[in-house]
Amino acid sequence: MRRFFSTIMLYAVILIGFSWVYHNNDNARAAVNRIAYVAQTNFQQLKSRVTGQKATTTASAKTQQTSSDSDSVSGRWKKTTATVYVSYENQTLQQAALDAIAKWNATGSFKFTQTSSRKNADIVMTTMSKDNDAAGMTQMSVDSLTGYFVHGTVYLNTAYLLDPSYGYTMERIVNTAEHELGHAIGLQHTNNISVMQPAGSLYTIQQRDIDAVNELYSSQANTSSSTSSSIKTSTQNIAAN
């Protein structure tokens, strides 16, 4: 009996310690969330193979994570500002894009200025509708001699974002737009709690994202970059709670 209670106490201490680390360490929390999501996704995919049903993962907001498939882009704008043309017929995506622009502008680290000229815009925000595991994608053209961006296109994928079966709330759509604009600024993926987490829709802009922009634009541009790169934000079939 004494051994039984000792074992219970040991497990309790371990559980308390794990809980403390989870709530006080961003990296640990992000890692646990990723592991939980992968486990849920694998289970649902296995279930779908057995039953033939469409795989759907139901998870809490903290575990609604997705995998990513990205091609690294290295570059930045010459200044901390860029003009953007927003081209969405769908009102949900239009509002999400405007909200994402406003949130980045509110950070003071980078300013997007809307323009009515698609031809002269530095960045064009538009749609794609492809079943390619990408909820959003950003393509950037880089001057390899200077390391500065010359043009960019941000795509939001209606095949995922506007399909109710994927469970994208307005908040997650805005987060996706913020994520893609982060790529258009020059930010790359990070596994920390960040708008730039590969999932792309779990988090809004964090202080670490603002710091990353400030650091990027305080350093010299990378002149060894390629002339064109693309970043994809992948998605899985996630049902919102």
Steps between C-alpha positions, in 0.01 A plus 500: 500500500784737586661429164167575331470842665868572426435426134192726500702780660777458243253526213341804662837675528581417137160627388537824695850550360382435146210742546734770628738459205209498254356826629830681549713390205389611153719249317381209713138601455537530124674162481228328704230660285670378183536147636135494607385619161717252309369215714140608440557546129666160460213335685242672283688410182519136610130509582421648160690218325308239697154657477533696177374810674648848459766554766404770748702601803313657788728673746520795732623835368848421629527174308350604168837491332600405151814389328682716250679467171715806434772617270724738691496859382777740592439866434336820621378833374738794481290686756251392764206578275331351195192577295235228481210442264217296652299303246231283662143476376409297806417731791640263763842490337487872424435583865761251618761662277412849623510384863838334446641816342370709788652266758844511339479878467406528868831337600699795366762261364376502140240700309279376220339774292201403288497604138231489232757415233562129464769566240706727723449316830797345675279217626177359358265310731274265306342155506576153382273198511713189506482175693876511558526492882572874507262735680720787388804558285734794448724542196777759512732625227843607625773706338797267545745790476350704783306241701191720489151387402368645176150351504284256690171315472304373800244227431219394733355164404121497480502121474594485868423833662141520374414130531306455829624142535849631574378708792673829421351769723535866407779530755697218340450645152635835622794320663570326168503836321732642768729200453521545124563873536779406740661306217447801273692708754783247496433282803550126489337216691575440866390223733448743787161646592483750217287616211776343290451149638464267198138431591432860403162546668545427870654825620474868427807727491717456810769724649764259370367562147534875545853449631580278201388770257704764682805275494454414132482865397789608720735261321643508151296335228609155386637526146537127444127436472329348200288705262171335590376302798173378637374416846210265554296469815358151511178390655324189620128441529424653842158529655459793736366436847 
